[in-house]
Amino acid sequence: MGPNSQRPKRRDGTLSSLNAAIDATNIAKDVMGMTPAKAAFGSVSVILTMIRVGILLVRPDILQADVYRIR
C-alpha cells in the first residue's frame, strides 16, 4: 500500500466528520432560545458547509451523483 491509498479514506472520514458537525450545529441552532446563540451556530454551520464544499471541489474524482450521496 502506497501513501496515496490512504488519501481517499481520510477524505471520506473528513467529510463524514464535517457532515456530523454541520448537523450538530444545526440542531443546536434549533434548540437554542437566545438569538445571539442562534446566529453564532448558524454562522458556524455556514463556515463548515463552505469548508466541505471546498474539499469536494479539490476532489475531481467524485461524480456529481456522489456529491449528493455524501450529504
N, CA, C and O of each residue as an XYZ file, in Angstrom:
284
protein
N       0.835     -1.191      0.000
C       0.000      0.000      0.000
C       0.875      1.248      0.000
O       1.753      1.420      0.845
N       0.614      2.083     -0.944
C       1.362      3.322     -1.015
C       0.713      4.403     -0.175
O      -0.402      4.231      0.316
N       1.401      5.504     -0.011
C       0.838      6.596      0.795
C      -0.414      7.204      0.188
O      -1.230      7.775      0.912
N      -0.586      7.096     -1.128
C      -1.766      7.673     -1.769
C      -3.026      6.855     -1.532
O      -4.128      7.378     -1.698
N      -2.901      5.601     -1.152
C      -4.081      4.767     -0.940
C      -4.861      5.176      0.309
O      -6.044      4.855      0.427
N      -4.230      5.862      1.221
C      -4.897      6.321      2.439
C      -5.654      7.615      2.232
O      -6.525      7.956      3.032
N      -5.335      8.346      1.166
C      -5.940      9.652      0.953
C      -7.458      9.619      0.804
O      -8.136     10.371      1.504
N      -8.031      8.787     -0.072
C      -9.494      8.793     -0.201
C     -10.193      8.416      1.094
O     -11.234      8.987      1.418
N      -9.643      7.469      1.839
C     -10.253      7.062      3.096
C     -10.233      8.215      4.097
O     -11.201      8.434      4.825
N      -9.128      8.945      4.125
C      -9.010     10.066      5.045
C      -9.985     11.180      4.660
O     -10.594     11.797      5.534
N     -10.137     11.440      3.360
C     -11.071     12.481      2.923
C     -12.509     12.089      3.223
O     -13.316     12.927      3.626
N     -12.831     10.808      3.024
C     -14.185     10.359      3.342
C     -14.469     10.518      4.827
O     -15.574     10.898      5.214
N     -13.475     10.229      5.659
C     -13.631     10.423      7.097
C     -13.790     11.889      7.444
O     -14.564     12.247      8.332
N     -13.060     12.730      6.743
C     -13.167     14.168      6.970
C     -14.549     14.669      6.574
O     -15.157     15.467      7.288
N     -15.041     14.197      5.437
C     -16.378     14.612      5.004
C     -17.450     14.128      5.974
O     -18.405     14.850      6.257
N     -17.296     12.921      6.479
C     -18.255     12.408      7.462
C     -18.230     13.241      8.732
O     -19.276     13.547      9.303
N     -17.034     13.607      9.170
C     -16.914     14.440     10.366
C     -17.519     15.820     10.150
O     -18.193     16.354     11.031
N     -17.276     16.395      8.978
C     -17.865     17.698      8.679
C     -19.383     17.621      8.628
O     -20.067     18.508      9.139
N     -19.913     16.571      8.019
C     -21.365     16.409      7.968
C     -21.948     16.284      9.366
O     -22.994     16.867      9.653
N     -21.286     15.532     10.243
C     -21.764     15.376     11.617
C     -21.713     16.712     12.358
O     -22.632     17.051     13.104
N     -20.639     17.462     12.149
C     -20.517     18.764     12.818
C     -21.571     19.737     12.313
O     -22.135     20.501     13.096
N     -21.844     19.718     11.012
C     -22.876     20.600     10.449
C     -24.245     20.229     11.018
O     -25.023     21.109     11.389
N     -24.539     18.942     11.089
C     -25.816     18.501     11.655
C     -25.935     18.906     13.115
O     -26.995     19.351     13.555
N     -24.847     18.752     13.870
C     -24.874     19.104     15.296
C     -25.092     20.603     15.496
O     -25.848     21.005     16.380
N     -24.435     21.434     14.679
C     -24.638     22.877     14.837
C     -26.042     23.294     14.412
O     -26.619     24.215     14.990
N     -26.594     22.620     13.404
C     -27.973     22.931     13.014
C     -28.961     22.547     14.110
O     -29.921     23.277     14.357
N     -28.741     21.421     14.766
C     -29.606     21.013     15.881
C     -29.464     21.991     17.031
O     -30.460     22.401     17.627
N     -28.223     22.370     17.349
C     -28.000     23.323     18.439
C     -28.657     24.661     18.131
O     -29.215     25.303     19.021
N     -28.592     25.076     16.882
C     -29.225     26.348     16.479
C     -30.737     26.282     16.681
O     -31.354     27.250     17.127
N     -31.329     25.135     16.351
C     -32.776     24.978     16.507
C     -33.199     24.912     17.972
O     -34.287     25.363     18.330
N     -32.341     24.353     18.809
C     -32.681     24.161     20.222
C     -32.482     25.443     21.038
O     -33.211     25.686     22.000
N     -31.509     26.251     20.658
C     -31.184     27.451     21.429
C     -32.332     28.449     21.418
O     -33.007     28.637     20.406
N     -32.534     29.081     22.562
C     -33.586     30.082     22.668
C     -33.064     31.499     22.504
O     -33.825     32.421     22.208
N     -31.765     31.668     22.699
C     -31.197     33.012     22.624
C     -30.809     33.343     21.185
O     -30.174     32.540     20.501
N     -31.192     34.511     20.744
C     -30.920     34.929     19.370
C     -29.430     34.997     19.052
O     -29.027     34.548     17.979
N     -28.583     35.545     19.948
C     -27.145     35.573     19.619
C     -26.558     34.167     19.437
O     -25.701     33.964     18.578
N     -27.008     33.209     20.227
C     -26.504     31.843     20.103
C     -26.956     31.233     18.774
O     -26.189     30.526     18.119
N     -28.191     31.506     18.382
C     -28.677     31.003     17.089
C     -27.846     31.567     15.947
O     -27.510     30.852     15.003
N     -27.516     32.850     16.035
C     -26.702     33.476     14.995
C     -25.299     32.866     14.955
O     -24.747     32.638     13.879
N     -24.735     32.608     16.120
C     -23.392     32.022     16.177
C     -23.391     30.615     15.590
O     -22.522     30.284     14.783
N     -24.352     29.786     15.984
C     -24.409     28.425     15.448
C     -24.710     28.435     13.953
O     -24.204     27.590     13.214
N     -25.519     29.371     13.507
C     -25.797     29.484     12.078
C     -24.550     29.845     11.288
O     -24.309     29.312     10.205
N     -23.758     30.761     11.845
C     -22.516     31.159     11.180
C     -21.523     30.002     11.112
O     -20.876     29.790     10.087
N     -21.409     29.264     12.199
C     -20.507     28.104     12.227
C     -20.951     27.070     11.201
O     -20.119     26.484     10.508
N     -22.250     26.845     11.102
C     -22.772     25.884     10.141
C     -22.445     26.296      8.711
O     -22.086     25.453      7.889
N     -22.565     27.582      8.410
C     -22.250     28.084      7.068
C     -20.760     27.908      6.772
O     -20.391     27.499      5.671
N     -19.914     28.209      7.737
C     -18.466     28.078      7.539
C     -18.087     26.614      7.306
O     -17.295     26.311      6.414
N     -18.651     25.709      8.107
C     -18.359     24.284      7.924
C     -18.840     23.788      6.566
O     -18.176     22.970      5.930
N     -19.993     24.282      6.124
C     -20.500     23.900      4.808
C     -19.567     24.395      3.709
O     -19.331     23.681      2.735
N     -19.037     25.598      3.849
C     -18.105     26.133      2.862
C     -16.825     25.300      2.822
O     -16.269     25.067      1.749
N     -16.361     24.855      3.981
C     -15.170     24.001      4.026
C     -15.460     22.680      3.318
O     -14.631     22.190      2.550
N     -16.629     22.106      3.574
C     -16.985     20.833      2.943
C     -17.047     20.986      1.425
O     -16.556     20.124      0.697
N     -17.642     22.065      0.946
C     -17.720     22.300     -0.493
C     -16.325     22.471     -1.075
O     -16.052     21.984     -2.172
N     -15.452     23.146     -0.369
C     -14.076     23.316     -0.834
C     -13.355     21.993     -0.965
O     -12.598     21.788     -1.913
N     -13.580     21.092     -0.023
C     -12.963     19.766     -0.100
C     -13.488     19.017     -1.314
O     -12.728     18.343     -2.009
N     -14.779     19.133     -1.570
C     -15.359     18.442     -2.721
C     -14.858     19.016     -4.038
O     -14.732     18.287     -5.023
N     -14.571     20.317     -4.067
C     -14.092     20.938     -5.301
C     -12.673     20.508     -5.641
O     -12.318     20.435     -6.818
N     -11.860     20.225     -4.641
C     -10.482     19.812     -4.908
C     -10.374     18.309     -5.117
O      -9.276     17.783     -5.301
N     -11.492     17.624     -5.090
C     -11.502     16.176     -5.308
C     -12.265     15.886     -6.598
O     -13.461     15.598     -6.561
N     -11.584     15.959     -7.727
C     -12.286     15.821     -9.006
C     -12.738     14.404     -9.335
O     -13.482     14.213    -10.296
N     -12.311     13.406     -8.570
C     -12.673     12.033     -8.898
C     -14.065     11.649     -8.412
O     -14.520     10.538     -8.684
N     -14.755     12.543     -7.699
C     -16.120     12.266     -7.254
C     -17.088     12.658     -8.367
O     -16.985     13.745     -8.936
N     -18.002     11.790     -8.664
C     -19.050     12.119     -9.626
C     -20.082     13.027     -8.969
O     -20.211     13.035     -7.744
N     -20.804     13.776     -9.759
C     -21.815     14.690     -9.224
C     -22.859     13.947     -8.403
O     -23.328     14.470     -7.392
N     -23.232     12.745     -8.810
C     -24.220     11.961     -8.065
C     -23.690     11.594     -6.689
O     -24.458     11.530     -5.729
N     -22.385     11.352     -6.580
C     -21.793     11.003     -5.298
C     -21.770     12.187     -4.344
O     -21.826     12.004     -3.128
N     -21.688     13.393     -4.879
C     -21.686     14.590     -4.028
C     -22.990     14.666     -3.235
O     -22.978     14.990     -2.048
N     -24.091     14.374     -3.878
C     -25.373     14.420     -3.190
C     -25.528     13.263     -2.209
O     -26.214     13.395     -1.196
N     -24.897     12.137     -2.504
C     -24.975     10.972     -1.621
C     -24.179     11.199     -0.350
O     -24.538     10.666      0.699
N     -23.096     11.984     -0.416
C     -22.246     12.221      0.752
C     -23.006     12.977      1.823
O     -22.857     12.664      3.004
N     -23.784     13.923      1.470
C     -24.534     14.731      2.451
C     -25.626     13.919      2.986
O     -26.391     14.390      3.828
